[in-house]
Amino acid sequence: MKKLCIALGLGLALTCGSAFAFHCPIDMKAIDEALAQKPKLSEAQLTEIKQYREQGAELHKAGKHAESVEVLGKAKAILGLK
């Protein structure tokens, strides 16, 4: 029973990690598309968004998908994206 619980836990962890991995590119694309629309934001906000976007991409490449989604979420919030 203990082995079954461990196996199920690992499977769930891997599934969640995969979900985050696929979510990062979607978030990055949404940010890029929003920036292409030339939103009316301050230079400071645009700089912050671009930094979050870059950091999110680096975290994604490093396999840190949950962190990437969190950072990209900050950029999306500034842009008013859900």
C-alpha positions in Angstrom: 0.0 0.0 0.0 2.8 2.4 0.9 4.5 1.7 -2.5 1.2 2.4 -4.3 0.8 5.8 -2.5 4.4 6.7 -3.4 3.9 5.7 -7.0 0.6 7.7 -7.2 2.3 10.7 -5.6 5.2 10.6 -8.1 2.8 10.2 -11.0 0.8 13.2 -9.8 3.9 15.3 -9.4 5.1 14.5 -12.9 1.7 15.2 -14.4 1.6 18.6 -12.7 5.1 19.4 -13.8 4.1 18.6 -17.4 1.1 20.8 -17.1 3.2 23.7 -16.0 5.8 23.0 -18.8 3.1 23.4 -21.4 1.6 26.4 -19.7 4.9 28.5 -19.9 5.0 28.8 -23.7 1.3 29.8 -23.7 1.9 32.5 -21.2 5.0 33.8 -23.1 3.0 33.9 -26.3 0.2 35.9 -24.6 2.7 38.4 -23.2 4.4 38.8 -26.6 1.1 39.3 -28.4 0.0 41.9 -25.8 3.3 43.7 -26.1 3.0 43.7 -29.9 -0.3 45.7 -29.5 1.8 48.6 -28.0 -0.1 48.8 -24.7 -0.3 52.2 -23.0 2.0 51.6 -20.1 4.8 53.5 -18.6 8.4 52.8 -19.6 9.0 51.4 -16.1 6.1 48.9 -16.5 7.2 47.8 -20.0 10.7 47.3 -18.6 9.4 45.2 -15.7 7.2 43.1 -18.1 10.2 42.4 -20.3 12.3 41.4 -17.4 9.6 39.0 -16.1 9.2 37.6 -19.6 12.9 37.0 -19.9 13.2 35.5 -16.4 10.2 33.3 -17.1 11.8 32.0 -20.3 15.0 31.2 -18.5 13.2 29.4 -15.7 11.2 27.4 -18.3 14.4 26.3 -20.0 15.9 25.3 -16.7 12.9 23.1 -16.0 11.6 25.2 -13.2 8.1 25.4 -14.7 6.1 26.4 -11.5 8.5 29.3 -10.9 8.2 30.3 -14.6 4.4 30.3 -14.5 4.6 32.5 -11.3 7.0 35.0 -12.8 5.1 35.1 -16.1 1.9 35.7 -14.2 3.4 38.9 -12.8 3.9 40.2 -16.3 0.4 39.1 -17.3 -1.0 41.0 -14.3 0.7 44.2 -15.3 -0.7 43.8 -18.8 -4.2 43.0 -17.5 -4.2 39.5 -18.9 -5.9 36.6 -17.2 
